[in-house]
Amino acid sequence: DLTKEIKEEFDEHGKHIDNAQTLDLVDPDTLDKLIEIVREKPEIEAGCDKKLWYHIIRKTFSNIIFKTIDIGTDIAAAVQHMERRDWRWAALTLFFVYLPGFVLSCGFTMWGLLYKREGNPPERKPITLERIGKYLLLLFFFPFAYPVIQILLGILFVGLLIRRRDHVARHFMGHDLKQFKSLEGFLESGPSFCLQSYILMVGQKKGTNIDLNNITEDDVERLLLLCTSVLFSFISLVKTAYSVNVPDPDQRRREPQYPKNKWGFRLSLIFFNLFCILYRIVGISFFCVYLKEYTMILILTGFFVNMITLGCVGASPTISVILGAISLFVPNGYILYNFAGTVAVDFTRRGSKVVFLTSTIAVNLIWACGIMGVAIYTGTTGISQDHLISDGETQKKFIMGMNISLGAVGLISTILGLVHWFASVEKLFIPPEENGSAAVVVEIQEEENPPGSNEEQLEQSTTL
């Protein structure tokens, strides 16, 4: 019973909420280690480490080139909207580029004003006008620098790999850097996909539909750019979800993880992420076309369900806001020790189960309500006039086909989520079982047969 699991987790680990609030935002040991890696100049061994250069090339593409293209296509789409005086689309496109940094700065501002502790014993600093002013500057101006900071971090990461010629930077920064970039992957790519695909669905250009029977070169250029932006946003979402939701077996965890038990983890993860993300982002675009402003009710409901669930299992307010937002597209953070090497997460097995299953099942059900809402709303009030498909009967068939398709994808993603948890994630928290029977057989063999005898070798090979 998921409700019982939430109550038990809240009762057992309620104190963890207060403990999480007293932690430093960044572990001093983490900062010291990063500074040491940057300053250290290890001796470079002769020869070519092919595996290292493979990672250098891969990280150069994924952390620098791909990220630059992804953000660049969104900015180019905004410029296209401005050129056509579609100010609303341009403003929303740029806002979604701004959004990830804003959410992150909101979390930092909450932590700094409400939960930061200093001194011995630790005490919260008094809230003054000066401190409020500094955090307001952080709140509104940091988001402008966030896209550039991501690319610079990628350059730093790749630069350290090239300069040091070892895997230390990759082992230390790789997973945490992915978490830091996940905000952009989810909060920029996700909304950007929804917005540009919504524009494609309504087919509007300066308030009029595109005539597909007499399409102009200008329309082709615009549609091609929007399709490219949508494609890169979807790839970025799936890639981010696949790369960040991996085992995080830190030794400081309250309940250890055992990565050796992750056979099949990546396979179940990629299929679950693919269907879940497709269901939710296409669903949002579809709802915006037909439910219009009522879509915000679905989004806010999903966000608050995620945030409350995270708070119930012991997550700090900062983590509840950040993970609650990015988990709208696919469950996130359920097996993390900390987020981007900074804010503690550290769920137990039960806490991870509650977060994952709630973010999967509950949010999918909310989206299913949206599908039913579209069917009821369009059946009672009529179809939308702002649509790429101008023929009424054809649009009705489109709505029916989308409802059936989204319902099927949502059902598949829920089933794949259950498979991913019970077949892969839950096993991470189970200690590896020692092969007791084999050990007993070998011990008996050593007693009954002298070492190196043919009979012993035969029995061992048979046991194996």
Disulfide bonds with the S-S distance in Angstrom:
none
